[in-house]
Amino acid sequence: MIECSIPKNDFDTVQLAHGGGGKLTQQLINNLFYPYFKNKYLEQEHDSAQILLEGNRIAFTTDSFVVDPIFFPGGNIGDLAINGTVNDLLCSGAKPRYLSAGFIIEEGFPMEHLECIVKTMAEAALKAGVAIVTGDTKVIEKNRGHQIYINVSGIGVIEDKITILPNNVEPGDVVIVSGRIGEHGMCILSKRNHLEFESEIVSDTASLNDMVSHLLTTLPESIHMLRDATRGGLSSTLNEIAQTAKVSIEINEAALPISDGVNAACELLGMDPMYIANEGVMLIFVKQENASEALQIIRSSEHGEHAAIIGRVIESERNRVYQKGVFGNRRIIEMISGEQLPRIC
């Protein structure tokens, strides 16, 4: 008799997969961090905490970046850090305002590389309309780290009429993805492992200010949820939303926007684009009656050319994500259970 192995979920030590954005990440958060840090802001279960501060609604977020390699087609760890943090604020419906930048640098790191990263961060911040107002630098001994790590925290302002939270998602909502999926994860994988494909795959890292601002200005009450599909790809992000909102989501496989390069690479390597990381792609949950208008707005923005309606929210007590195949078959999409692409952000 052939026995199928079941992914191990209990560990005595921290594994790479605990940082992969999938099941083990969720277990670490739910079983360790939440019980000790529990408060009403963490219970929002969003990319940013939405806080009322002296009468003003603000979003506050933080993110750490440990990508390998630190330079890649389409960007580097610097603009990745700025764009990723800005997008987390945008996903709360906030207008990003201020960032901090914390650097952990390994002894011997080339100064010209550091200057390139810092210059790129400054350019990305300027483009996103944010200011880097504080920071910190630490240097660790050689061979004690991986060249450079960057932590960025951000603050944004939320207008009174805007409320973007996972609990807003409801049956009937339409799911839109703002661009082609899998670009960043496959780019990092190919460069880290020196894989040569027919066409170079470029990271999609970008801040999506223009897109989100236009959406929230035009359809402030119709946009129920925004989430950037980074670690764990669409699969983990959709599952997180389904579990928090207590709904199920059905995705149409044929509607997923995937470039020929990523599609070919996934077929060659036996990978599923649903599980590949993104860095400039958002999931937008919008009222059904406003879906076409929202899609038009997204496609009019700089990074929304390939946006597509990919599914809908359905009533179900199972809080699942389903994918309808091109031949009419239907399968359950689970969160990633291990670490498929380490160090993608």
LOTI-705047 format. One line per field, with one value per residue (C-alpha): chain; z, y, x. Coordinates in Angstrom, 3 decimals. Each point is the difference from the previous one (the first is absolute). Layout:
<atoms>
chain	c(A  ...)
z	c(Z  ...)
y	c(Y  ...)
x	c(X  ...)
</atoms>
This chain:
<atoms>
chain	c(A  A  A  A  A  A  A  A  A  A  A  A  A  A  A  A  A  A  A  A  A  A  A  A  A  A  A  A  A  A  A  A  A  A  A  A  A  A  A  A  A  A  A  A  A  A  A  A  A  A  A  A  A  A  A  A  A  A  A  A  A  A  A  A  A  A  A  A  A  A  A  A  A  A  A  A  A  A  A  A  A  A  A  A  A  A  A  A  A  A  A  A  A  A  A  A  A  A  A  A  A  A  A  A  A  A  A  A  A  A  A  A  A  A  A  A  A  A  A  A  A  A  A  A  A  A  A  A  A  A  A  A  A  A  A  A  A  A  A  A  A  A  A  A  A  A  A  A  A  A  A  A  A  A  A  A  A  A  A  A  A  A  A  A  A  A  A  A  A  A  A  A  A  A  A  A  A  A  A  A  A  A  A  A  A  A  A  A  A  A  A  A  A  A  A  A  A  A  A  A  A  A  A  A  A  A  A  A  A  A  A  A  A  A  A  A  A  A  A  A  A  A  A  A  A  A  A  A  A  A  A  A  A  A  A  A  A  A  A  A  A  A  A  A  A  A  A  A  A  A  A  A  A  A  A  A  A  A  A  A  A  A  A  A  A  A  A  A  A  A  A  A  A  A  A  A  A  A  A  A  A  A  A  A  A  A  A  A  A  A  A  A  A  A  A  A  A  A  A  A  A  A  A  A  A  A  A  A  A  A  A  A  A  A  A  A  A  A  A  A  A  A  A  A  A  A  A  A  A  A  A  A  A  A  A  A  A  A  A  A  A  A  A  A  A)
z	c(0.000  -0.914  2.800  -0.775  2.329  1.826  0.339  3.500  1.868  3.466  0.440  2.963  -1.973  -2.452  -3.640  -3.205  -0.796  3.103  -2.018  -3.295  0.363  0.023  2.576  2.315  -0.009  1.000  2.739  1.357  0.078  1.398  2.534  1.245  -0.892  0.329  3.475  1.425  -2.011  -0.339  -0.326  -2.099  -2.637  -0.674  -0.172  -3.169  -1.740  -2.686  -1.592  2.104  3.359  -0.246  3.028  1.271  1.199  1.429  -2.305  -3.097  -1.597  -0.936  -1.364  1.471  -1.456  0.043  -2.263  -0.180  -3.241  -0.338  -3.730  -1.667  -2.372  1.073  -3.609  -2.610  -3.333  0.680  3.320  3.149  3.718  0.365  -2.197  0.986  3.633  -0.793  -2.416  2.253  3.006  -2.018  -1.449  3.480  0.966  -3.211  0.755  3.111  -2.125  1.346  -1.729  0.795  1.641  2.031  0.108  2.198  -1.338  2.121  -1.428  1.235  -2.075  -0.034  0.482  -3.365  -2.014  -2.977  0.546  -3.665  0.386  3.112  -1.804  -2.923  2.379  1.922  -3.240  -1.288  3.272  -0.275  -3.568  0.917  2.989  -2.171  -2.588  2.718  1.575  3.400  2.145  1.832  3.293  2.396  0.022  1.569  -1.106  1.512  -1.291  0.840  -0.294  -3.354  -0.749  2.707  -2.404  -3.682  -1.323  0.969  1.597  -0.023  2.226  -1.025  2.058  -1.366  1.038  -2.156  0.455  -0.574  -1.059  2.023  -2.853  -0.671  1.837  -1.477  2.164  -0.622  1.818  -2.695  -2.558  -0.693  -2.385  -3.429  0.046  -3.125  0.270  -2.224  -0.279  -1.048  -2.161  -1.181  2.767  0.879  -1.510  3.121  1.457  -3.287  -0.633  3.378  -0.449  -3.426  1.106  3.267  -1.699  -3.222  -2.158  -3.583  -1.688  -3.576  1.203  3.132  2.720  1.712  3.518  0.240  3.045  -0.047  2.249  -1.098  1.301  -3.187  -0.389  3.580  0.256  -3.154  1.201  3.446  -1.346  -2.588  1.860  3.718  1.249  -2.564  0.710  2.852  0.226  -1.377  0.586  -1.700  -0.853  1.069  1.939  -0.736  -3.157  -0.794  1.727  3.505  -0.360  -1.127  2.777  2.626  -1.193  -0.229  3.567  1.470  -1.854  0.493  -3.672  -2.894  -3.201  -3.454  -2.510  -3.764  -1.136  -3.602  1.122  1.856  -1.724  -0.427  -2.372  -2.513  1.746  3.458  -1.387  -1.870  3.030  2.263  -2.448  -0.279  3.776  0.911  1.983  0.382  -0.657  2.778  2.499  -1.463  1.749  -1.365  1.025  -2.171  -0.189  2.057  0.522  -0.032  1.367  -1.383  -0.111  -3.007  -1.481  -0.051  -1.195  -3.637  0.975  2.517  -2.613  -2.431  2.653  0.838  -3.665  -0.503  2.568  -0.693  1.432  -0.745  -3.710  0.547  2.764  -0.160  1.775  1.295  2.272  2.517  3.642  0.657  2.989  1.803  3.571  -0.861  -0.550  -2.955  -3.209  -3.119  -3.486  -3.004  -2.631  -3.746  -0.504  2.605  2.846  3.459  2.572  3.422  0.157  3.317  1.580  -0.832  2.613  -0.299  -1.230  -3.777  -0.800  3.018  0.302  -2.669  1.947)
y	c(0.000  3.466  2.539  3.709  2.261  2.729  3.382  0.414  2.921  -0.179  0.882  0.604  2.563  2.765  -1.156  2.013  -0.795  1.957  3.105  -1.164  1.509  -3.359  -2.395  0.033  3.797  0.066  -2.549  2.041  3.120  -1.636  -2.300  2.176  3.684  0.620  -1.586  2.219  3.206  -0.247  3.315  1.539  1.261  -3.370  -1.527  2.015  -2.573  2.430  1.116  3.183  0.832  2.625  2.266  3.002  2.530  3.281  -0.016  -1.047  -3.443  -1.266  -3.223  -1.310  -2.858  -1.522  -2.465  -1.572  -0.861  -2.775  -0.748  -2.185  1.166  3.637  1.227  -1.478  0.934  2.756  1.196  -0.688  -0.408  3.787  0.824  -3.326  1.173  3.363  -1.350  -2.890  2.241  2.641  -2.679  -1.343  3.488  0.305  -3.306  1.638  2.791  2.422  2.739  -0.872  2.857  -0.939  -2.896  -1.139  -1.953  -2.413  -1.644  -3.073  -0.156  -2.700  1.078  0.171  0.897  2.163  3.673  0.462  -2.644  1.735  3.352  -1.567  -1.468  3.256  2.005  -2.404  0.304  3.790  -0.144  -2.485  2.133  3.124  -1.796  -1.308  3.457  -1.025  1.293  -2.137  1.898  -2.235  -3.119  -2.126  -1.764  -3.035  -1.819  -3.670  -2.113  -1.516  -3.326  0.661  1.161  0.170  3.244  2.325  -0.094  2.962  0.726  2.702  1.268  2.313  2.349  1.115  1.993  -1.545  2.206  -0.337  -1.468  -2.809  -3.330  -2.831  -3.134  -3.781  -0.193  2.197  -2.793  -1.549  -2.490  1.508  2.050  -0.229  -0.740  1.970  -0.514  3.136  -1.594  -3.114  -2.443  -1.799  2.529  0.859  -3.484  -1.559  2.815  -0.578  -3.776  0.195  2.376  -1.760  -3.370  1.287  -1.289  1.204  0.360  1.094  3.424  1.795  0.177  3.397  0.729  1.849  2.062  3.345  2.269  0.179  3.466  1.260  -3.095  -0.115  3.754  -0.003  -2.987  1.434  3.452  -1.362  -3.005  0.643  -2.123  -2.797  -1.144  -2.485  -1.351  0.523  -2.370  -0.335  -3.624  -0.271  -3.008  -3.145  1.545  0.173  -3.323  1.114  3.518  -1.224  -2.586  2.618  2.180  -2.928  -1.083  3.503  1.004  -3.464  -0.402  -2.160  1.240  -1.556  0.788  -0.595  -1.500  1.138  3.630  0.159  2.441  -1.820  0.981  -2.522  0.065  -0.790  -2.578  -1.787  0.111  -1.433  -2.815  -0.778  -0.054  -1.593  3.028  1.622  3.780  0.259  -0.716  2.344  3.303  3.445  3.465  2.418  -1.807  0.616  -1.901  2.280  -1.090  2.207  0.026  -1.911  2.979  2.080  -2.687  1.124  3.620  -1.052  -2.137  2.925  2.263  -2.564  -0.562  3.748  0.151  -0.472  -3.529  -1.237  -0.796  -3.741  0.179  -2.566  -1.155  -3.427  -1.136  0.720  -0.445  -2.724  -1.067  -2.960  -1.100  -1.597  3.219  -1.539  1.162  -1.923  0.118  -0.791  -1.640  0.587  -3.326  0.707  -1.901  1.576  -0.350  1.388  2.511  -0.353  2.280  -0.862  -2.553  0.421  2.474  -0.076  3.122  1.218  3.550  1.536  3.235)
x	c(0.000  1.317  -0.165  -0.287  1.912  -1.898  1.749  1.416  -1.531  1.539  3.679  2.280  2.004  -0.796  0.008  0.434  -3.629  -1.095  0.857  -1.489  -3.469  -1.797  -1.423  3.011  0.077  -3.658  0.627  2.896  -2.154  -3.120  1.669  2.856  -0.169  -3.743  -0.384  2.745  -0.593  -3.774  -1.849  -2.786  2.413  1.613  -3.457  -0.644  2.249  1.067  3.288  -0.086  -1.509  -2.741  0.317  -1.951  2.579  -1.262  -2.997  1.922  -0.189  3.431  1.455  3.240  2.038  3.468  1.803  3.451  1.784  2.581  -0.176  2.636  1.444  -0.099  0.266  -2.345  -1.629  -2.493  1.382  1.971  -0.596  -0.257  -2.974  -1.552  0.016  -1.565  -2.613  -0.982  -0.593  -1.861  -2.287  -0.776  -1.209  -1.997  -1.728  -1.469  -1.423  2.607  1.939  3.647  1.898  3.095  2.460  2.863  2.979  2.023  3.140  1.854  3.188  2.632  3.619  1.779  -3.098  1.132  -0.717  -0.933  -2.702  -1.340  -0.087  -1.868  -2.601  -0.445  -0.276  -2.651  -1.928  0.043  -1.297  -2.748  -1.073  -0.137  -2.134  -2.337  -0.349  1.381  2.848  2.562  0.077  1.935  2.139  2.695  3.188  1.692  3.084  0.556  3.136  0.916  -1.729  -2.604  -2.710  -0.795  1.501  -2.857  -3.453  -2.399  -2.994  -2.459  -2.940  -2.644  -2.792  -2.903  -3.209  -3.445  -2.907  -3.188  -2.081  2.507  -0.238  2.059  0.005  -0.178  -3.338  -1.559  0.242  -3.414  -1.628  -0.530  3.201  2.120  3.728  2.383  3.743  1.869  2.688  1.794  0.805  3.225  2.418  2.003  0.268  1.055  2.484  1.677  -0.020  1.631  2.763  0.766  0.296  1.595  -2.833  -0.065  -3.388  -0.696  -1.141  1.164  -2.655  -0.064  -1.250  -3.312  1.054  -1.831  -2.037  -3.637  -0.949  -1.625  -2.151  -1.259  -0.525  -2.138  -2.020  -0.718  -0.812  -2.445  -1.468  0.622  -2.898  0.285  3.561  -0.325  3.534  3.507  2.905  3.384  0.722  3.631  1.347  -1.970  -1.461  -3.707  -0.672  1.007  -1.386  -3.424  -0.098  0.837  -2.869  -2.442  0.773  -0.179  -3.181  -1.545  -0.887  1.122  1.587  -0.195  2.755  -0.177  3.309  -0.475  -0.317  3.331  2.384  3.325  2.796  1.304  3.388  -1.364  -2.397  2.793  2.317  -2.709  -0.726  3.716  0.511  -3.334  -1.190  -3.410  -0.215  -2.593  2.791  2.627  0.720  -0.822  1.168  -1.998  -3.337  -3.127  -3.212  -3.039  -3.382  -2.757  -3.783  -1.289  -1.849  3.197  2.420  0.184  0.640  2.647  1.746  0.030  1.549  2.690  0.876  0.418  2.824  3.698  0.167  -3.519  0.131  -0.425  -2.624  -2.782  -3.136  1.020  -2.806  -2.702  -0.904  -2.573  -2.048  1.491  0.576  3.343  2.025  1.783  1.661  -1.024  1.415  -2.147  2.198  0.019  -1.804  -2.677  1.652  0.073  2.770  0.764  2.861  1.815  2.555  3.571  1.112  3.771  2.583  -0.132  1.973  2.037  1.222  -2.215  -0.513)
</atoms>
